[in-house]
Amino acid sequence: MKNLTSKQLTRIEKKKKKMAALLEITKLNDKDRKAKIILKKDDMEQVSDTEEASRRKRPCDKDAKQDLDETEKEESLETEAVANKKPRLSGEEYLKLKQELRARKKKLTALPRFQLKAVGESASLKVNLNSEDRIPIFLTDVQHLLLYSLHGHHSPYLPTRWCQLEKYNKVPHTVVLVVEGLSLYHFVAYESMFRHISTKLEHQVEVVTPCAYGGSVIEDLAAVPITGVQCDKLLKQYGSLEAALRSTGDVIKLLRAVFPVQENVHTDVETSHKLPVTDKFSRTRLLLSLCQMVEENYPVPLKGELAKKYGSYLMTKDSYIEASAVSPMFGLDCEMCKTTTGELELTRISLVDEDMKIVYDSLVRPANPITDYLTRFSGITKEMLQDVTTSLADVQQTLRQLLPPDAILVGQSLNSDLHTLRMMHPYIIDTSVIFNITGDRYRKTKLQTLVREFLGERIQESNSGHCSTEDSLASMKLVQLKLANSVDYGDAVLLGRCDMRALKLEENGKIKNDLKKYATSIFKHVTRDKKTAAIVGVTDVIQEYSKYLTDSVAVMDDTHFDKDDQVRLVVTDNSKQAVTRASQIAMEHAFTLCHLRVDDDRLSTDEKLSKAFRNVNKWVSKLWQHTAVNGLVCVIFTGEREKRTSNGACFVNLKRELDNNSVQDS
């Protein structure tokens, strides 16, 4: 290297000082973050829980971004000499500084990160302090996160609807604590007793759990259904489906959680389960689930922002009864025109029954002046509406009178029709969902194409626009055709992209590869790629989970478990033993599930309640301490079994290295 001038030497010395200062700043930042963690614990004891929750900041993501910005500054210093044709820095002191900063950057970029997306924030206890503003997520959403933490994009379902987990492959293991008997109310009302959850599990969301609709918590966690918008990923991986639809009862139970559906009111139970002579399976198996209705943008009376959004919408009935195999179906279709509001308003409605008879067909005058009749689509002209006096309110009242309490509405993308009607209905069969010739749930096929391919008929070919009666009849015919064949008939997603035309030619819609009538087990997914899992709980809990352990999964008890086994079943005498054993073996498995039950008797008095809550807090603390750095911890309060009005809660976070130096809970 040629001799440097005095000016160049001075510049090099200044840069060395800057590099040293930058390193010292990053070290000070680390110390500040550690101090904040300790101060935050002290503050939690001095201020009210709700006020503290609203003031708490989320330092993790911001600090990580700040550190990355600092390392970018270091890189710019390094490249500045080349860019400006200045001499490179040299010397052992500089090389040491550069290595430390590079090591720090590498460490930061390798950290997994968890954050809530818009749907998750809508359910967040921190973002939406007012419970009336929150829109809860579902337990299946939590299940999707657990699967993703283990297999990332290779998971059959993704949690992208409500959260984002970056660098999932850097998560060493996942630890789940399920606490049956505790609800969202318990946490909000007694947060001071759950100090460890408040301080460690930063992301807290409201969840609609099975307790709200009389379902099974274990079934919702352990059974992984293959239906829904993500099931195409299963087909890409396996080529064919090895599991079938979720049971009909669960769909109706979940709908009962938000719609006023009366439970078990059929006077003749045997008749309600007997299939019509034209059907090969129960029509209730084609109903959209509550999750699907939310995903497909159907108006549903969920609490929070959705309740405000649909506050002016009417129910089709004041109360409903459970839909069954003999519930009547009605084909529905609406036509709309654009008005001065800039939105579409109802101009025609048609309703047909299963006998293809027109039950109701009426033109409707919008409340606002029409700016575009959209004749080429709606078939509506100015002359047709000249003397019409029927209003939207008239249509709503007519539908409320015509539809029975267990009516099933049938149609193509009925979400838009119901929004136009400004009405809500629990039982929907959507032909755009149950029929699919693209093999992709996101790509829907037009009604005109479905009718041509499956019915051999032609509709919507008139130059004067669509006819709502014609469309509603076509939807009804499609549903009846599917009921006469099989659940997977006409669905390329369920059939694994087989030739739909060849399928139509098969007699009676028989499929060569029959579907098994159960969902796949979460443990079958968990134990892929030589991963192992542990289930810890008392005898009755373990027995329930055992139902979802298939023959293809190698299961062994706690004592005899070895490296060739996949699932470890740990039976304990009580909750305390379960937590102790789960904490001992948590780092040995990719997935550890500890399931506890808090009996109602333990919450019967203030003294017992306080003791139970503090015990739960200690159990969470113990599991957290025995979780590896960057491990994912998830705590689920499932709700109260006897009080279905109270939702559950989910608490999630990644454990950071700084937590090891923080003050432990007593």
Buried (B, 14 or more C-beta within 10 A) or exposed (E): EEEEEEEEEEBBEEBBEBBBEBBEEBEEBBEEBBEBBEEBBEBBEEEEBEEBBEEBEEBBEEBBEEBBEBBEBBEEBBEEBEEEEEBEBEEEEBEEBBEBBBEBBEEBEEBBBBBBEEBBBBBBBBBBBEBEBBBBBBBBBBBBBBBBBBBBEBBBBBBBBBBBBEBBEEBBBBBBBBBBBBBBBBBBEBBBBBBBBBBBBBBBBBBBBBBBBBBBBBBBBBBBBBBBBBBBBBBEEEEEBBBBBBBBEBBBBBBBBBBEBEEEEBEEEEEBEBEEEEBBBBBBBBBBBBBBBBBBEBBBBBBBBBBEEBEEBBBBBEEBBBBBBBBEBBBBBBBBBBBEEEEBBBBBBBBBBBEEEEBBBBBBBBEEEBEEBBBEEBBBBEEBBEEBEBBBEEBBEBBBEBBEBBBBBBBBBBBBBBBBBBBBBBBBBBBBBBBBBBBBBEEBBEBBEBBBBBEEEEBBEEEEBBBBBBBBBBBBBBBBBBBBBBBBBBBBBBBBBBEBEEBBEEEEBEBEEEBEEBBBBBBBBBBEEEBBBBBBBBEEBBEBBEBBBEEEBBBBEBEEBEEEBBBBBBBBEEBBBBBBBBBEBBBEBBBBBBBBBBEEEBBEEEEEBEBBBBBBBBBBBBBBBBBEEBBBBBBBBBBBBEEBEBBBBBBBBBBBEBBEEBEEBE
